[in-house]
Amino acid sequence: MSLYEQLRHFADSYALVAIFVIFLGLCAWPFRPGARTHNHNAAHSIFKDQDDGE
């Protein structure tokens, strides 16, 4: 079996599963229990030091 066929078999099987697991982990990352304060700070950081147009 050539190197190309070996790499293609790896990409079609194990690498696909690994990428899917990484994708699911990244999608779930913001919803973990300890992320609430970090998400709140990130969402409100654009309003820091703003004087509401005055």
Secondary structure as the mmCIF struct_conf table of DSSP 4:
data_model
#
loop_
_struct_conf.conf_type_id
_struct_conf.id
_struct_conf.beg_label_comp_id
_struct_conf.beg_label_asym_id
_struct_conf.beg_label_seq_id
_struct_conf.end_label_comp_id
_struct_conf.end_label_asym_id
_struct_conf.end_label_seq_id
HELX_RH_AL_P HELX_RH_AL_P1 LEU A 3 ASP A 12
TURN_TY1_P TURN_TY1_P1 SER A 13 SER A 13
HELX_RH_AL_P HELX_RH_AL_P2 TYR A 14 ALA A 28
HELX_RH_3T_P HELX_RH_3T_P1 TRP A 29 PHE A 31
BEND BEND1 ARG A 32 ARG A 32
HELX_RH_3T_P HELX_RH_3T_P2 PRO A 33 ALA A 35
HELX_RH_AL_P HELX_RH_AL_P3 ARG A 36 HIS A 44
HELX_RH_3T_P HELX_RH_3T_P3 SER A 45 PHE A 47
TURN_TY1_P TURN_TY1_P2 LYS A 48 ASP A 49
TURN_TY1_P TURN_TY1_P3 ASP A 52 GLY A 53
#
